[in-house]
Amino acid sequence: MERTFQAVAVIFAAIAAYFWWDGNKDGAFIAAVLGCLSFFLSVRAQVKERNRLRSAEAEAEVGENSE
């Protein structure tokens, strides 16, 4: 999921660069905002996965200590 968001962020960055080069500043701004949104969603996916792994490790540790 995070790789998808990262790829979309790169695509939107390229679109923003094209719009900027073409002189369409509104389009460049919108594409840049969507690229930033996609980038931060990829970061959120990474953090969510890390938290899921940490909680699974903590539950496994608690299970080992109770035996």
C-alpha positions as a Markdown table, in Angstrom:
| # | Residue | x | y | z |
|---|---|---|---|---|
| 1 | Met | 0.0 | 0.0 | 0.0 |
| 2 | Glu | 2.8 | 2.4 | 0.9 |
| 3 | Arg | 4.6 | 1.7 | -2.4 |
| 4 | Thr | 1.4 | 2.6 | -4.3 |
| 5 | Phe | 1.1 | 5.9 | -2.5 |
| 6 | Gln | 4.8 | 6.6 | -3.1 |
| 7 | Ala | 4.4 | 5.9 | -6.8 |
| 8 | Val | 1.3 | 8.1 | -7.0 |
| 9 | Ala | 3.3 | 10.9 | -5.3 |
| 10 | Val | 6.0 | 10.7 | -7.9 |
| 11 | Ile | 3.5 | 10.8 | -10.7 |
| 12 | Phe | 1.8 | 13.9 | -9.2 |
| 13 | Ala | 5.2 | 15.5 | -8.8 |
| 14 | Ala | 5.9 | 14.9 | -12.5 |
| 15 | Ile | 2.5 | 16.3 | -13.4 |
| 16 | Ala | 3.1 | 19.4 | -11.2 |
| 17 | Ala | 6.5 | 19.9 | -12.9 |
| 18 | Tyr | 4.9 | 19.7 | -16.3 |
| 19 | Phe | 2.1 | 22.1 | -15.4 |
| 20 | Trp | 4.6 | 24.6 | -13.9 |
| 21 | Trp | 6.7 | 24.4 | -17.1 |
| 22 | Asp | 3.6 | 24.9 | -19.2 |
| 23 | Gly | 2.7 | 28.0 | -17.2 |
| 24 | Asn | -0.5 | 26.5 | -15.6 |
| 25 | Lys | 0.2 | 27.5 | -12.0 |
| 26 | Asp | -3.2 | 26.4 | -10.8 |
| 27 | Gly | -2.8 | 22.9 | -12.2 |
| 28 | Ala | 0.8 | 22.8 | -10.7 |
| 29 | Phe | -0.5 | 23.7 | -7.3 |
| 30 | Ile | -3.3 | 21.1 | -7.3 |
| 31 | Ala | -1.0 | 18.4 | -8.6 |
| 32 | Ala | 1.6 | 19.3 | -5.9 |
| 33 | Val | -1.0 | 19.3 | -3.2 |
| 34 | Leu | -2.2 | 15.8 | -4.3 |
| 35 | Gly | 1.4 | 14.6 | -4.5 |
| 36 | Cys | 2.0 | 15.8 | -0.9 |
| 37 | Leu | -1.2 | 14.2 | 0.3 |
| 38 | Ser | -0.1 | 10.9 | -1.3 |
| 39 | Phe | 3.3 | 11.1 | 0.2 |
| 40 | Phe | 1.9 | 11.7 | 3.7 |
| 41 | Leu | -0.5 | 8.8 | 3.2 |
| 42 | Ser | 2.5 | 6.6 | 2.4 |
| 43 | Val | 4.2 | 7.7 | 5.6 |
| 44 | Arg | 1.0 | 7.0 | 7.6 |
| 45 | Ala | 0.8 | 3.5 | 6.1 |
| 46 | Gln | 4.4 | 2.9 | 7.2 |
| 47 | Val | 3.7 | 4.1 | 10.7 |
| 48 | Lys | 0.6 | 2.0 | 11.0 |
| 49 | Glu | 2.4 | -1.1 | 9.9 |
| 50 | Arg | 5.2 | -0.5 | 12.5 |
| 51 | Asn | 2.7 | 0.0 | 15.2 |
| 52 | Arg | 0.9 | -3.2 | 14.3 |
| 53 | Leu | 4.2 | -5.1 | 14.4 |
| 54 | Arg | 5.1 | -3.6 | 17.8 |
| 55 | Ser | 1.7 | -4.4 | 19.3 |
| 56 | Ala | 2.0 | -8.0 | 18.0 |
| 57 | Glu | 5.5 | -8.3 | 19.5 |
| 58 | Ala | 4.2 | -6.9 | 22.8 |
| 59 | Glu | 1.3 | -9.4 | 22.9 |
| 60 | Ala | 3.7 | -12.2 | 22.1 |
| 61 | Glu | 6.0 | -11.1 | 24.9 |
| 62 | Val | 3.1 | -10.9 | 27.4 |
| 63 | Gly | 2.0 | -14.4 | 26.4 |
| 64 | Glu | 5.5 | -15.8 | 27.0 |
| 65 | Asn | 5.8 | -14.1 | 30.4 |
| 66 | Ser | 2.4 | -15.5 | 31.6 |
| 67 | Glu | 3.5 | -19.1 | 31.0 |
